[in-house]
Amino acid sequence: MRVLRAAVVAVAFSVLAVGCSGSSGTPGGSASTAPAPEEVTTTTAAVAEGLRQIASVAAQVAAAGDTRATAESLAGRIEPIWQQIEGTVKANDPACYLALEDSFALISTGAESGDTAKVSQGVAGVGKAMADYLAKYPG
């Protein structure tokens, strides 16, 4: 009986040990996660097209003026486009990547607050960074 009880206790500890060691330290114990957008790369043609789309959306934000709801909605369209191309921009030209990120922040905060000067500054930054990037990496 003592041997059986020891065997049951040993199996119980084994099950607990396996259950605890399977965790990766992330919630839910999942070891696989999707890479961050800035770690994903794409083609130069896709980047060029994405930058042109972003410039178009940025111009629409500026055209919305102080109509905050419209400007905010439009500014929210930048990030999904940017996430598709930002890894390539960051890998190819870190300074341009940072300039674009800063410009997007200006556009977003300007749109939220109705600060058209801030939006205009962000739009100008996008235009300059896009021109600089495409001069080096035409698509």
PAGU-332250 format. One record per residue: residue in one letter; chain; x, y, z negated of N, C-alpha, C, O, CB in turn. Coordinates in steps of 0.05 Angstrom, whole numbers. Glycine has a CB too. Example, Ala and Ser with C-alpha at 12.3 -4.5 7.8 and 13.67 -1.06 7.14 Angstrom:
<atoms>
[atom a; A; [264; -114; -156]; [246; -90; -156]; [264; -66; -156]; [285; -66; -169]; [226; -89; -181]]
[atom s; A; [257; -45; -142]; [273; -21; -143]; [258; 1; -157]; [268; 23; -161]; [282; -12; -114]]
</atoms>
This chain:
<atoms>
[atom m; A; [16; -24; 0]; [0; 0; 0]; [17; 25; 0]; [11; 45; 13]; [-19; 0; -24]]
[atom r; A; [39; 24; -15]; [57; 47; -17]; [70; 52; 10]; [73; 75; 18]; [79; 41; -38]]
[atom v; A; [76; 32; 26]; [88; 35; 52]; [68; 47; 71]; [75; 65; 87]; [98; 8; 63]]
[atom l; A; [43; 39; 70]; [22; 50; 87]; [18; 80; 81]; [16; 96; 99]; [-4; 35; 83]]
[atom r; A; [17; 87; 55]; [13; 115; 47]; [37; 131; 57]; [33; 154; 67]; [10; 117; 17]]
[atom a; A; [61; 121; 55]; [84; 136; 64]; [84; 139; 95]; [92; 160; 105]; [110; 121; 56]]
[atom a; A; [74; 119; 109]; [72; 121; 138]; [51; 142; 146]; [56; 157; 165]; [64; 94; 150]]
[atom v; A; [29; 143; 132]; [8; 163; 138]; [18; 191; 133]; [14; 209; 149]; [-18; 158; 121]]
[atom v; A; [32; 195; 110]; [44; 221; 104]; [64; 229; 125]; [65; 252; 134]; [56; 221; 76]]
[atom a; A; [81; 210; 134]; [101; 216; 154]; [88; 224; 180]; [98; 243; 193]; [119; 192; 158]]
[atom v; A; [67; 210; 188]; [53; 217; 213]; [40; 245; 211]; [42; 261; 229]; [31; 196; 220]]
[atom a; A; [29; 251; 188]; [16; 277; 184]; [37; 299; 186]; [32; 320; 199]; [2; 278; 156]]
[atom f; A; [60; 296; 174]; [81; 316; 176]; [91; 318; 204]; [98; 340; 213]; [104; 309; 157]]
[atom s; A; [93; 296; 218]; [102; 297; 246]; [83; 313; 263]; [91; 329; 280]; [104; 269; 257]]
[atom v; A; [57; 309; 259]; [37; 324; 275]; [39; 354; 268]; [37; 370; 287]; [8; 313; 268]]
[atom l; A; [42; 361; 243]; [44; 389; 235]; [70; 401; 247]; [69; 423; 257]; [45; 391; 205]]
[atom a; A; [91; 386; 247]; [117; 397; 257]; [115; 402; 287]; [125; 422; 297]; [139; 377; 251]]
[atom v; A; [103; 383; 302]; [100; 387; 331]; [81; 410; 336]; [87; 426; 354]; [89; 361; 344]]
[atom g; A; [60; 413; 322]; [41; 435; 326]; [54; 462; 321]; [49; 481; 335]; [17; 432; 308]]
[atom c; A; [71; 464; 300]; [84; 489; 294]; [107; 496; 313]; [111; 519; 319]; [95; 489; 266]]
[atom s; A; [121; 476; 323]; [144; 482; 340]; [136; 488; 368]; [153; 498; 384]; [163; 458; 340]]
[atom g; A; [111; 484; 376]; [102; 489; 403]; [96; 519; 408]; [91; 526; 431]; [77; 473; 409]]
[atom s; A; [97; 535; 388]; [90; 563; 391]; [114; 578; 401]; [137; 573; 394]; [81; 575; 364]]
[atom s; A; [109; 597; 419]; [131; 613; 430]; [135; 639; 416]; [152; 655; 423]; [126; 619; 460]]
[atom g; A; [119; 644; 395]; [121; 669; 381]; [101; 690; 392]; [100; 712; 382]; [149; 680; 381]]
[atom t; A; [87; 683; 414]; [68; 702; 425]; [40; 693; 416]; [36; 670; 410]; [70; 703; 456]]
[atom p; A; [22; 712; 415]; [-5; 705; 408]; [-16; 683; 426]; [-13; 684; 450]; [-24; 729; 409]]
[atom g; A; [-28; 663; 414]; [-39; 641; 429]; [-18; 620; 436]; [-24; 599; 447]; [-51; 651; 455]]
[atom g; A; [8; 625; 430]; [29; 606; 434]; [37; 602; 463]; [51; 583; 469]; [21; 580; 423]]
[atom s; A; [28; 619; 481]; [35; 616; 509]; [62; 627; 515]; [69; 650; 508]; [14; 631; 526]]
[atom a; A; [79; 611; 528]; [106; 619; 535]; [107; 633; 562]; [126; 647; 567]; [124; 595; 534]]
[atom s; A; [87; 629; 579]; [88; 642; 605]; [70; 667; 606]; [47; 666; 598]; [78; 622; 626]]
[atom t; A; [82; 688; 615]; [68; 713; 618]; [74; 725; 645]; [95; 719; 656]; [75; 734; 595]]
[atom a; A; [57; 741; 655]; [61; 754; 681]; [83; 775; 678]; [85; 788; 657]; [35; 767; 692]]
[atom p; A; [100; 778; 698]; [121; 798; 696]; [108; 826; 696]; [87; 830; 707]; [141; 795; 720]]
[atom a; A; [122; 844; 684]; [113; 872; 683]; [115; 883; 712]; [132; 875; 727]; [131; 889; 664]]
[atom p; A; [97; 902; 718]; [97; 913; 746]; [124; 924; 755]; [131; 921; 778]; [76; 935; 748]]
[atom e; A; [139; 935; 736]; [165; 946; 744]; [186; 925; 749]; [209; 931; 757]; [175; 965; 723]]
[atom e; A; [179; 899; 745]; [197; 877; 750]; [191; 863; 776]; [206; 845; 785]; [197; 858; 727]]
[atom v; A; [169; 870; 789]; [160; 857; 814]; [169; 875; 838]; [165; 899; 837]; [129; 853; 814]]
[atom t; A; [180; 862; 858]; [189; 877; 881]; [173; 869; 906]; [160; 848; 906]; [219; 872; 886]]
[atom t; A; [174; 887; 926]; [159; 883; 950]; [176; 893; 974]; [199; 900; 970]; [131; 896; 949]]
[atom t; A; [164; 895; 997]; [178; 904; 1021]; [180; 935; 1022]; [165; 949; 1008]; [164; 894; 1046]]
[atom t; A; [199; 944; 1037]; [202; 973; 1041]; [178; 985; 1055]; [170; 1008; 1049]; [228; 980; 1056]]
[atom a; A; [166; 970; 1073]; [142; 980; 1087]; [119; 983; 1067]; [104; 1002; 1068]; [134; 960; 1109]]
[atom a; A; [116; 964; 1048]; [95; 965; 1028]; [99; 989; 1010]; [80; 1002; 1002]; [93; 939; 1012]]
[atom v; A; [124; 994; 1003]; [131; 1018; 986]; [124; 1043; 1001]; [111; 1061; 989]; [160; 1018; 978]]
[atom a; A; [132; 1045; 1026]; [126; 1070; 1041]; [96; 1075; 1043]; [87; 1097; 1039]; [138; 1067; 1070]]
[atom e; A; [81; 1054; 1048]; [52; 1057; 1050]; [40; 1064; 1023]; [23; 1082; 1021]; [39; 1030; 1060]]
[atom g; A; [49; 1052; 1002]; [40; 1058; 975]; [46; 1087; 967]; [29; 1100; 956]; [52; 1039; 955]]
[atom l; A; [70; 1096; 973]; [77; 1124; 967]; [59; 1143; 982]; [51; 1164; 972]; [106; 1129; 973]]
[atom r; A; [53; 1137; 1007]; [35; 1154; 1023]; [7; 1155; 1011]; [-6; 1175; 1010]; [35; 1145; 1053]]
[atom q; A; [-2; 1131; 1002]; [-28; 1130; 990]; [-29; 1147; 964]; [-48; 1162; 959]; [-36; 1101; 984]]
[atom i; A; [-8; 1144; 948]; [-6; 1159; 923]; [-6; 1189; 929]; [-19; 1205; 915]; [19; 1151; 907]]
[atom a; A; [10; 1198; 949]; [11; 1226; 956]; [-17; 1236; 964]; [-24; 1259; 958]; [31; 1231; 979]]
[atom s; A; [-31; 1220; 979]; [-58; 1227; 987]; [-77; 1230; 963]; [-92; 1250; 962]; [-70; 1206; 1007]]
[atom v; A; [-76; 1211; 945]; [-93; 1213; 921]; [-85; 1237; 904]; [-102; 1251; 894]; [-90; 1186; 905]]
[atom a; A; [-59; 1242; 901]; [-50; 1264; 886]; [-60; 1291; 898]; [-69; 1308; 883]; [-19; 1265; 885]]
[atom a; A; [-60; 1293; 924]; [-71; 1317; 937]; [-101; 1319; 932]; [-111; 1342; 929]; [-65; 1316; 968]]
[atom q; A; [-115; 1297; 931]; [-144; 1298; 925]; [-149; 1307; 896]; [-168; 1321; 891]; [-156; 1270; 929]]
[atom v; A; [-131; 1299; 878]; [-133; 1308; 850]; [-130; 1338; 849]; [-145; 1352; 836]; [-112; 1294; 831]]
[atom a; A; [-110; 1349; 864]; [-105; 1377; 865]; [-129; 1392; 877]; [-137; 1413; 868]; [-80; 1384; 880]]
[atom a; A; [-141; 1380; 898]; [-164; 1392; 911]; [-188; 1393; 893]; [-206; 1410; 896]; [-170; 1377; 937]]
[atom a; A; [-190; 1375; 873]; [-212; 1374; 855]; [-212; 1398; 836]; [-232; 1405; 824]; [-212; 1348; 838]]
[atom g; A; [-189; 1412; 835]; [-187; 1436; 818]; [-193; 1430; 789]; [-183; 1411; 778]; [-206; 1457; 828]]
[atom d; A; [-209; 1447; 778]; [-215; 1444; 749]; [-240; 1427; 744]; [-251; 1428; 722]; [-217; 1471; 736]]
[atom t; A; [-249; 1413; 764]; [-271; 1394; 760]; [-259; 1369; 747]; [-251; 1350; 761]; [-285; 1387; 788]]
[atom r; A; [-259; 1369; 721]; [-244; 1349; 706]; [-252; 1321; 711]; [-235; 1303; 714]; [-246; 1355; 677]]
[atom a; A; [-278; 1316; 712]; [-287; 1288; 715]; [-277; 1277; 742]; [-268; 1254; 743]; [-318; 1287; 714]]
[atom t; A; [-279; 1292; 763]; [-270; 1283; 789]; [-240; 1280; 789]; [-230; 1260; 799]; [-279; 1303; 811]]
[atom a; A; [-226; 1300; 778]; [-197; 1299; 778]; [-187; 1275; 762]; [-168; 1261; 770]; [-185; 1325; 766]]
[atom e; A; [-199; 1270; 739]; [-191; 1247; 722]; [-196; 1220; 737]; [-179; 1202; 737]; [-206; 1247; 696]]
[atom s; A; [-219; 1218; 750]; [-226; 1194; 764]; [-206; 1189; 787]; [-196; 1166; 791]; [-254; 1196; 776]]
[atom l; A; [-199; 1210; 801]; [-180; 1207; 823]; [-152; 1200; 812]; [-138; 1183; 823]; [-179; 1233; 840]]
[atom a; A; [-144; 1214; 791]; [-117; 1209; 779]; [-115; 1180; 771]; [-93; 1168; 771]; [-112; 1227; 755]]
[atom g; A; [-137; 1168; 762]; [-137; 1140; 754]; [-132; 1120; 777]; [-126; 1097; 772]; [-163; 1133; 741]]
[atom r; A; [-134; 1130; 801]; [-129; 1112; 824]; [-99; 1110; 830]; [-91; 1092; 846]; [-143; 1124; 849]]
[atom i; A; [-83; 1126; 819]; [-54; 1126; 825]; [-41; 1100; 813]; [-26; 1086; 827]; [-40; 1150; 813]]
[atom e; A; [-47; 1095; 788]; [-33; 1072; 774]; [-36; 1045; 788]; [-16; 1031; 791]; [-44; 1070; 746]]
[atom p; A; [-60; 1037; 797]; [-61; 1011; 810]; [-44; 1010; 836]; [-33; 988; 842]; [-90; 1005; 817]]
[atom i; A; [-42; 1031; 850]; [-25; 1032; 874]; [4; 1030; 865]; [20; 1015; 876]; [-30; 1057; 891]]
[atom w; A; [11; 1046; 846]; [39; 1047; 836]; [48; 1020; 825]; [71; 1013; 830]; [41; 1069; 814]]
[atom q; A; [31; 1006; 812]; [39; 980; 800]; [48; 961; 822]; [64; 943; 816]; [16; 969; 784]]
[atom q; A; [38; 963; 846]; [45; 945; 867]; [73; 951; 879]; [85; 933; 892]; [25; 947; 890]]
[atom i; A; [83; 975; 874]; [109; 983; 887]; [130; 992; 868]; [153; 995; 876]; [103; 1004; 907]]
[atom e; A; [123; 997; 843]; [142; 1010; 825]; [167; 993; 820]; [189; 1004; 815]; [129; 1015; 799]]
[atom g; A; [165; 967; 820]; [189; 951; 816]; [210; 955; 837]; [234; 955; 831]; [182; 921; 814]]
[atom t; A; [202; 957; 862]; [220; 962; 884]; [232; 989; 882]; [257; 993; 886]; [206; 958; 911]]
[atom v; A; [216; 1009; 876]; [226; 1037; 873]; [247; 1037; 850]; [268; 1049; 853]; [203; 1057; 867]]
[atom k; A; [240; 1025; 828]; [259; 1025; 805]; [285; 1011; 811]; [306; 1021; 804]; [245; 1012; 781]]
[atom a; A; [283; 989; 825]; [307; 974; 832]; [325; 989; 852]; [349; 989; 850]; [300; 947; 844]]
[atom n; A; [312; 1003; 871]; [327; 1017; 892]; [337; 1044; 884]; [359; 1052; 891]; [310; 1020; 917]]
[atom d; A; [321; 1058; 868]; [328; 1086; 861]; [316; 1093; 834]; [294; 1105; 832]; [317; 1106; 883]]
[atom p; A; [330; 1087; 812]; [320; 1092; 786]; [313; 1122; 780]; [294; 1128; 766]; [340; 1083; 765]]
[atom a; A; [328; 1140; 792]; [322; 1169; 788]; [296; 1176; 801]; [280; 1191; 789]; [345; 1186; 800]]
[atom c; A; [291; 1166; 824]; [265; 1171; 838]; [242; 1158; 822]; [221; 1170; 819]; [266; 1159; 867]]
[atom y; A; [247; 1135; 812]; [227; 1121; 795]; [219; 1139; 772]; [195; 1143; 766]; [237; 1094; 785]]
[atom l; A; [238; 1150; 758]; [233; 1167; 735]; [219; 1193; 743]; [201; 1202; 730]; [258; 1173; 719]]
[atom a; A; [227; 1204; 766]; [215; 1229; 776]; [185; 1224; 782]; [168; 1240; 777]; [229; 1239; 801]]
[atom l; A; [179; 1201; 794]; [152; 1194; 801]; [135; 1190; 775]; [113; 1200; 773]; [150; 1169; 819]]
[atom e; A; [146; 1175; 756]; [132; 1170; 731]; [126; 1197; 717]; [104; 1201; 708]; [149; 1152; 712]]
[atom d; A; [145; 1215; 717]; [141; 1242; 704]; [119; 1257; 719]; [103; 1270; 707]; [167; 1258; 704]]
[atom s; A; [120; 1256; 746]; [100; 1270; 762]; [72; 1258; 758]; [53; 1274; 756]; [107; 1268; 792]]
[atom f; A; [70; 1232; 755]; [44; 1220; 750]; [33; 1229; 723]; [9; 1234; 720]; [46; 1189; 751]]
[atom a; A; [51; 1231; 703]; [43; 1241; 677]; [32; 1269; 678]; [12; 1276; 666]; [66; 1239; 657]]
[atom l; A; [45; 1286; 694]; [35; 1314; 697]; [8; 1314; 710]; [-10; 1329; 701]; [55; 1330; 714]]
[atom i; A; [5; 1298; 731]; [-21; 1297; 745]; [-43; 1287; 726]; [-65; 1299; 725]; [-20; 1279; 770]]
[atom s; A; [-37; 1266; 711]; [-57; 1254; 693]; [-65; 1273; 671]; [-88; 1278; 666]; [-47; 1228; 682]]
[atom t; A; [-45; 1284; 657]; [-51; 1302; 635]; [-64; 1328; 645]; [-81; 1340; 631]; [-26; 1308; 618]]
[atom g; A; [-55; 1338; 668]; [-67; 1361; 679]; [-96; 1357; 687]; [-113; 1374; 682]; [-52; 1370; 704]]
[atom a; A; [-102; 1334; 698]; [-129; 1327; 706]; [-147; 1325; 681]; [-170; 1334; 681]; [-130; 1300; 722]]
[atom e; A; [-137; 1312; 660]; [-152; 1309; 635]; [-159; 1336; 622]; [-180; 1339; 611]; [-137; 1292; 616]]
[atom s; A; [-140; 1354; 624]; [-144; 1380; 610]; [-154; 1402; 628]; [-160; 1424; 619]; [-118; 1389; 598]]
[atom g; A; [-157; 1397; 654]; [-166; 1417; 672]; [-144; 1437; 679]; [-150; 1459; 688]; [-189; 1431; 661]]
[atom d; A; [-119; 1430; 674]; [-96; 1448; 679]; [-86; 1444; 708]; [-70; 1426; 714]; [-72; 1441; 659]]
[atom t; A; [-96; 1461; 725]; [-90; 1458; 754]; [-61; 1463; 760]; [-50; 1452; 779]; [-108; 1476; 770]]
[atom a; A; [-48; 1481; 744]; [-20; 1486; 748]; [-3; 1461; 743]; [16; 1455; 757]; [-10; 1509; 730]]
[atom k; A; [-10; 1446; 722]; [4; 1422; 715]; [0; 1401; 737]; [19; 1387; 745]; [-5; 1411; 688]]
[atom v; A; [-25; 1399; 747]; [-30; 1380; 769]; [-14; 1388; 793]; [-2; 1370; 806]; [-61; 1380; 776]]
[atom s; A; [-13; 1413; 800]; [2; 1422; 823]; [32; 1416; 820]; [45; 1408; 839]; [-2; 1452; 827]]
[atom q; A; [42; 1419; 796]; [70; 1413; 791]; [75; 1383; 795]; [95; 1375; 807]; [78; 1421; 762]]
[atom g; A; [56; 1366; 786]; [59; 1338; 790]; [57; 1330; 819]; [72; 1313; 828]; [37; 1323; 774]]
[atom v; A; [39; 1342; 833]; [36; 1336; 862]; [61; 1344; 877]; [70; 1329; 894]; [11; 1352; 874]]
[atom a; A; [73; 1367; 870]; [98; 1375; 883]; [120; 1355; 877]; [136; 1349; 894]; [106; 1403; 874]]
[atom g; A; [120; 1345; 852]; [141; 1326; 844]; [138; 1300; 859]; [157; 1288; 867]; [139; 1320; 814]]
[atom v; A; [113; 1291; 863]; [108; 1267; 879]; [118; 1271; 908]; [131; 1253; 919]; [77; 1259; 879]]
[atom g; A; [111; 1294; 919]; [120; 1299; 947]; [150; 1299; 950]; [160; 1287; 969]; [109; 1326; 956]]
[atom k; A; [164; 1312; 931]; [193; 1312; 933]; [205; 1285; 929]; [222; 1276; 944]; [205; 1332; 912]]
[atom a; A; [196; 1271; 908]; [207; 1244; 903]; [201; 1225; 926]; [218; 1208; 933]; [195; 1233; 877]]
[atom m; A; [177; 1227; 938]; [170; 1210; 960]; [188; 1216; 984]; [198; 1197; 997]; [140; 1214; 968]]
[atom a; A; [192; 1241; 990]; [209; 1249; 1012]; [238; 1239; 1008]; [251; 1228; 1026]; [209; 1279; 1016]]
[atom d; A; [248; 1242; 984]; [275; 1233; 977]; [278; 1203; 981]; [297; 1193; 992]; [283; 1241; 949]]
[atom y; A; [258; 1189; 970]; [259; 1160; 971]; [257; 1150; 1000]; [273; 1133; 1009]; [236; 1147; 955]]
[atom l; A; [238; 1161; 1015]; [234; 1151; 1043]; [258; 1159; 1061]; [262; 1147; 1082]; [208; 1163; 1054]]
[atom a; A; [272; 1180; 1053]; [297; 1187; 1069]; [318; 1165; 1066]; [333; 1159; 1084]; [308; 1214; 1059]]
[atom k; A; [319; 1153; 1042]; [338; 1131; 1037]; [327; 1104; 1046]; [342; 1087; 1056]; [345; 1130; 1007]]
[atom y; A; [302; 1099; 1042]; [289; 1073; 1047]; [264; 1077; 1064]; [242; 1073; 1054]; [283; 1059; 1020]]
[atom p; A; [267; 1084; 1089]; [244; 1088; 1106]; [229; 1061; 1110]; [241; 1040; 1111]; [252; 1100; 1133]]
[atom g; A; [203; 1064; 1112]; [187; 1039; 1115]; [177; 1038; 1142]; [163; 1019; 1149]; [165; 1038; 1095]]
</atoms>
